[in-house]
Amino acid sequence: SGAAPAPALERSMTDSTPIAADVLVLGGGPGGYVAAIRAAQLGLATVCVEMDRTLGGTCVNVGCIPSKALLQSSEHYEFARLHAEEHGVRYDGVRFDLAQMMKRKDEVVGQNTKGVEFLFRKNKVTWAKGVGRLVAAGEGGNRVEVTAADGTVTTYAPKHVILATGSVPIELPFLRFDEERILSNVGALKIPEVPRRMIVIGGGVIGLELGSVWRRLGAQVTVVDLAPTILPGQDDDIVKEATKVFTKQGLTLRTGVAVKGAERAGDVVRVTIEANGTPETLEADYVLVSVGRRPALHGVDAQALGLALGKRGEVLVNHQM
């Protein structure tokens, strides 16, 4: 860009004096780390607060990147098993190694998180490792307290604060995540075995992606959604084509179905559904709950800070965010 490199942060001589900064970003996911890198490239002294042990947020660590890695691996296996002979390529006894698939997925994630960390160092972004809390400081300007893993608290006084705290999966009150048999996207990315039967509650992108991975590897996958189609809210033509693709792939798609309750008994989860007023019980050894995500305002007391929130708990902003 030709801009001057970001200046070094003005560190205080005493722990009690806040550290000055031009910009502080709360959250090291795709929204946060890109903003931090760009701010530093434009010459601003920049801090990015991230409480996880790696940068990249949900997307890089337990979302888009690892799910795409497993989608690619499972697609290679399905192609070799079902379609290679159409191209004159023959395999004798095609098998998959789940441990190696998971290892490769973790390596892909590691490459991405290390890449973000490298860009922080290159552009002189300070990574404040710990849990950040935006404090209502009144006339004193912005204050952000960062508590490290060892309990040490460092206070920053940034001129500007960017909120990029991301989102978390929505839980059903009767189906709380244990990440063993009742899974969010996090647990669904590290199942130690191919499920015999998997129920996916929610026919959105996350549920269909991860359901597709395990279906290709041999699981019997049933997707249930209250909406009349999968991918609610998407373009009708895309929904029609996607329905054909997933049905041909072997997923059982049950739409217009309400989930009424569930219980776990050992290694079995029983889910009670209702379709057209008729109750039914489905059983599976794993259930993936992917009914959406909600804003996660970690360390942000919206009421104390005078921030207006929307219906889903999101911070209301103008057209310039």
C-alpha positions in Angstrom: 0.0 0.0 0.0 3.0 2.3 0.4 1.8 3.2 3.9 4.2 3.5 6.8 4.6 0.4 9.0 2.5 0.3 12.1 4.3 2.0 15.0 5.3 0.0 18.1 2.8 0.3 20.9 3.6 2.8 23.6 4.1 0.5 26.6 3.7 2.0 30.1 6.3 1.8 32.8 3.8 0.5 35.3 1.3 -2.3 35.0 -1.5 0.0 36.2 -1.1 2.5 33.3 -3.1 1.5 30.2 -1.2 0.8 27.0 -2.0 3.2 24.2 -3.1 2.0 20.8 -4.8 3.4 17.7 -7.1 0.4 17.1 -8.0 -2.6 19.2 -9.9 -5.5 17.6 -11.9 -7.8 19.9 -11.8 -11.2 18.1 -9.2 -12.9 15.9 -11.6 -14.6 13.4 -11.9 -13.6 9.7 -13.6 -10.3 10.5 -11.1 -9.4 13.2 -7.8 -10.5 11.8 -8.4 -9.0 8.4 -9.3 -5.7 10.0 -6.3 -5.8 12.3 -3.9 -6.6 9.5 -5.3 -3.8 7.2 -5.2 -1.3 10.0 -1.6 -2.0 10.7 -0.7 -1.8 7.0 -2.2 1.7 7.0 0.2 2.7 9.8 -2.0 2.4 12.9 -0.7 0.9 16.1 -3.0 -2.2 16.3 -3.9 -4.8 18.9 -6.0 -7.9 18.3 -7.4 -9.7 21.3 -8.0 -13.5 20.9 -8.7 -15.9 23.7 -8.2 -19.1 21.7 -4.8 -20.6 21.5 -4.8 -20.0 17.7 -5.9 -17.2 15.5 -8.6 -17.6 12.8 -11.7 -18.0 14.8 -14.5 -20.5 14.2 -14.1 -20.4 10.4 -10.4 -21.5 10.3 -10.3 -23.7 13.4 -13.7 -25.5 13.6 -15.7 -24.3 10.7 -15.2 -23.6 7.0 -11.6 -24.8 6.6 -11.7 -28.2 8.4 -15.1 -29.0 7.0 -13.9 -28.3 3.4 -10.8 -30.5 4.1 -13.0 -33.4 5.1 -15.4 -32.8 2.2 -12.4 -33.0 -0.2 -11.1 -36.2 1.4 -14.5 -37.9 1.5 -15.1 -36.9 -2.1 -11.9 -38.5 -3.3 -12.9 -41.7 -1.5 -16.4 -41.7 -3.0 -15.0 -41.0 -6.5 -12.5 -43.9 -6.2 -15.2 -46.2 -5.0 -18.1 -45.3 -7.3 -17.0 -43.3 -10.3 -13.4 -44.0 -11.1 -14.2 -47.0 -13.4 -16.3 -44.7 -15.6 -13.0 -43.0 -16.4 -11.1 -46.3 -17.0 -9.4 -46.1 -13.6 -9.7 -49.3 -11.6 -8.8 -49.7 -7.9 -8.6 -53.0 -6.1 -10.1 -52.9 -2.6 -10.6 -49.2 -2.0 -10.4 -48.3 1.7 -10.2 -45.2 3.7 -8.1 -44.3 6.8 -10.2 -42.1 9.1 -7.2 -41.2 11.3 -5.2 -40.0 8.3 -8.2 -37.9 7.1 -8.4 -36.3 10.5 -4.7 -35.7 10.6 -4.7 -34.0 7.2 -7.7 -31.9 8.3 -5.7 -30.8 11.4 -2.6 -30.0 9.2 -4.7 -27.9 6.9 -6.1 -26.0 9.8 -2.6 -25.6 11.3 -1.2 -24.1 8.0 -4.0 -21.5 8.0 -3.6 -20.5 11.6 0.2 -20.3 11.3 -0.4 -18.2 8.2 -2.5 -15.6 10.1 0.1 -15.5 12.9 2.8 -14.9 10.4 0.9 -12.0 8.9 0.5 -10.5 12.4 4.2 -10.6 12.9 5.0 -9.2 9.4 2.6 -6.3 9.8 3.4 -5.7 13.5 0.0 -6.5 14.9 0.1 -7.1 18.6 -1.7 -10.3 19.5 -3.1 -9.9 23.0 -3.6 -13.5 24.1 -6.4 -13.7 26.6 -10.0 -12.9 27.3 -10.9 -9.3 26.5 -13.4 -7.1 28.3 -14.5 -3.8 26.9 -15.0 -1.6 29.9 -17.4 1.4 30.2 -14.8 4.0 31.0 -17.0 7.1 30.8 -15.0 10.3 29.8 -11.7 8.4 30.0 -12.1 6.9 26.5 -12.0 3.3 25.6 -10.6 0.7 28.0 -10.1 -3.0 27.2 -8.9 -5.4 29.9 -7.2 -8.6 28.7 -6.9 -11.5 31.1 -4.2 -14.0 30.1 -4.3 -17.7 31.0 -2.1 -17.1 34.0 -4.5 -14.5 35.4 -2.4 -11.5 34.4 -4.5 -8.5 33.4 -3.3 -6.0 30.8 -5.3 -2.9 30.1 -5.3 -1.1 26.8 -6.5 2.4 25.9 -7.3 2.3 22.2 -8.6 5.3 20.3 -10.9 2.9 18.3 -12.4 -0.5 19.1 -13.6 -3.0 16.5 -16.1 -5.6 17.7 -15.5 -8.9 15.9 -16.5 -11.4 18.6 -18.2 -13.8 16.1 -21.0 -16.3 16.8 -21.7 -19.6 18.6 -24.0 -22.5 17.7 -27.6 -22.4 19.0 -28.5 -25.2 21.4 -31.9 -26.8 21.7 -33.1 -26.7 25.3 -33.8 -30.4 25.3 -30.6 -31.4 23.4 -27.6 -29.7 25.0 -24.2 -30.3 23.4 -22.0 -32.8 25.1 -19.7 -33.1 22.0 -19.7 -36.9 22.5 -23.1 -38.0 21.1 -24.9 -34.7 20.8 -22.7 -32.6 18.6 -22.2 -29.0 17.4 -20.0 -28.3 14.4 -17.0 -28.7 16.7 -17.8 -32.3 17.8 -18.9 -33.3 14.3 -15.4 -32.6 13.0 -13.7 -35.0 15.3 -15.9 -38.1 15.6 -13.5 -41.0 16.3 -15.5 -43.5 14.1 -17.9 -43.5 11.2 -21.4 -43.3 12.7 -23.7 -46.2 11.8 -26.7 -43.8 12.0 -26.5 -40.0 12.3 -29.4 -37.5 12.6 -28.7 -34.0 11.5 -31.2 -31.4 13.0 -31.1 -28.5 10.6 -30.9 -28.5 6.8 -28.7 -25.5 6.4 -25.1 -25.3 5.1 -23.3 -26.7 8.2 -25.7 -29.7 8.6 -25.6 -30.6 4.9 -21.8 -30.3 4.7 -21.0 -32.4 7.7 -23.8 -34.8 7.0 -22.4 -35.3 3.5 -18.9 -36.1 4.8 -20.2 -38.9 7.0 -22.6 -40.2 4.4 -19.8 -40.6 1.9 -17.8 -42.6 4.5 -20.7 -45.0 5.1 -23.1 -43.5 7.7 -26.8 -43.6 7.3 -27.7 -39.9 7.6 -31.1 -38.4 8.1 -31.6 -34.6 7.9 -34.6 -33.1 9.6 -35.8 -29.5 9.2 -38.9 -27.6 10.2 -38.8 -25.6 7.0 -40.5 -27.0 3.8 -37.2 -27.4 2.1 -33.5 -27.8 2.9 -31.4 -24.6 2.7 -34.2 -22.3 3.8 -33.8 -18.8 2.5 -31.6 -19.8 -0.5 -32.5 -19.4 -4.2 -35.2 -21.8 -5.3 -33.3 -23.2 -8.2 -30.3 -23.9 -6.0 -32.5 -25.6 -3.4 -34.0 -27.9 -6.1 -30.6 -28.9 -7.5 -29.1 -29.4 -4.1 -32.0 -31.6 -3.1 -31.4 -33.8 -6.1 -27.7 -34.0 -5.4 -28.0 -34.8 -1.7 -30.8 -37.3 -2.3 -28.8 -39.1 -5.0 -25.8 -39.1 -2.6 -27.9 -41.1 -0.2 -29.0 -38.5 2.5 -32.5 -39.0 3.7 -34.1 -35.5 3.7 -37.1 -34.9 5.9 -38.5 -31.4 5.7 -41.5 -29.9 7.3 -40.7 -31.9 10.4 -40.7 -30.5 14.0 -38.3 -31.9 16.6 -40.2 -32.2 19.8 -37.8 -33.8 22.2 -34.8 -36.0 22.6 -32.9 -38.2 25.2 -29.6 -39.9 25.3 -29.3 -43.4 26.7 -25.7 -44.5 26.7 -24.5 -44.6 23.1 -27.9 -44.1 21.6 -29.8 -40.8 21.1 -33.6 -40.9 20.6 -35.1 -37.9 18.8 -38.9 -37.4 18.8 -40.2 -35.7 15.7 -43.6 -34.8 14.5 -44.7 -34.7 10.8 -48.3 -33.8 9.8 -49.3 -34.2 13.4 -47.9 -37.7 13.7 -45.2 -38.3 16.3 -42.3 -40.6 15.5 -39.0 -41.6 17.2 -35.7 -41.7 15.4 -32.6 -43.4 16.8 -29.0 -42.7 16.1 -25.5 -43.1 17.6 -24.7 -39.4 16.9 -26.9 -36.3 16.5 -25.6 -33.1 14.9 -27.5 -30.0 16.0 -27.1 -27.3 13.4 -30.1 -25.0 13.8 -28.2 -21.8 13.3 -25.8 -19.5 15.2 -26.2 -16.5 17.4 -24.0 -13.5 18.1 -21.4 -14.0 20.8 -20.6 -10.7 22.5 -17.8 -12.1 24.6 -16.5 -9.4 27.0 -19.0 -6.8 25.7 -21.6 -5.5 28.2 -23.8 -3.9 25.6 -26.2 -2.3 28.2 -23.4 -0.7 30.2 -21.8 0.6 27.0 -25.0 1.9 25.7 -25.0 -0.3 22.6 -28.3 -1.0 20.9 -29.1 -4.7 20.2 -31.3 -6.3 17.6 -33.8 -9.2 18.0 -31.0 -11.8 17.8 -28.7 -10.0 20.2 -26.6 -8.5 17.5 -25.1 -5.0 17.8 -27.1 -2.6 15.6 -24.9 -0.6 13.2 -25.2 1.8 10.3 -24.4 1.2 6.7 -20.7 1.7 7.4 -20.8 -1.0 10.2 
